[in-house]
């Protein structure tokens, strides 16, 4: 009996993932607000009623895509910010992490970039909540660094928000250069690195 339940659960998870993958592919050319569940189920080859065994609505599906796109980045960003080396080493690692993530998951990055200010409010809120978590995690990592001595929690969160916003901007710029010559991607790398260095420089003088 448990073996049968295990097979059913695996099949259910497989169908759920297929719906997410199909939606992500369809969202390459449209926004979530214009996506119909029949489009998604047709792409997967299941009946429209099957959609509701996994998601309450397309907005619910969108929230699951937000978690899929951003959830796995939390431990990586924390490690990047709190890792060994000086400020410049951490900046270089952060820019490299962003570049590699965009290269590996362009559809997810494009989805977040579009829906962050899109027309589906629950999805906008899910993205906002994820970004707020990033800022809090970066703040906690920054708080452990000697440079943060004397900083208030509020100011550290503000600084973390600057870094997170810059990471988002950098991801969008890398996305635009995916098919561009290597020289253009290197230019994005240089500019992103300089911008983060500027934030770091301001950090050094904030309490002066």
Buried (B, 14 or more C-beta within 10 A) or exposed (E): EEEEEEEEEEEEEEBBBBBBBBBBEBBEEEBBBEBEBEBBBBBBEBEEEBBEEBBEEBBBBBBBBBEBBBEEBEEBBBEBBBEEEEBEEBBBBBBEBBBEBBEEBBBBBBBBBBBBEBEBEEBBEBBEEBBEBBBBBBBBBBBEBEBBEEBEEEBBBBBBBBBBEBBBBBBBBBBBBEEEEEEBBEBBBEBBBEBBBEBBEEBEEEEE
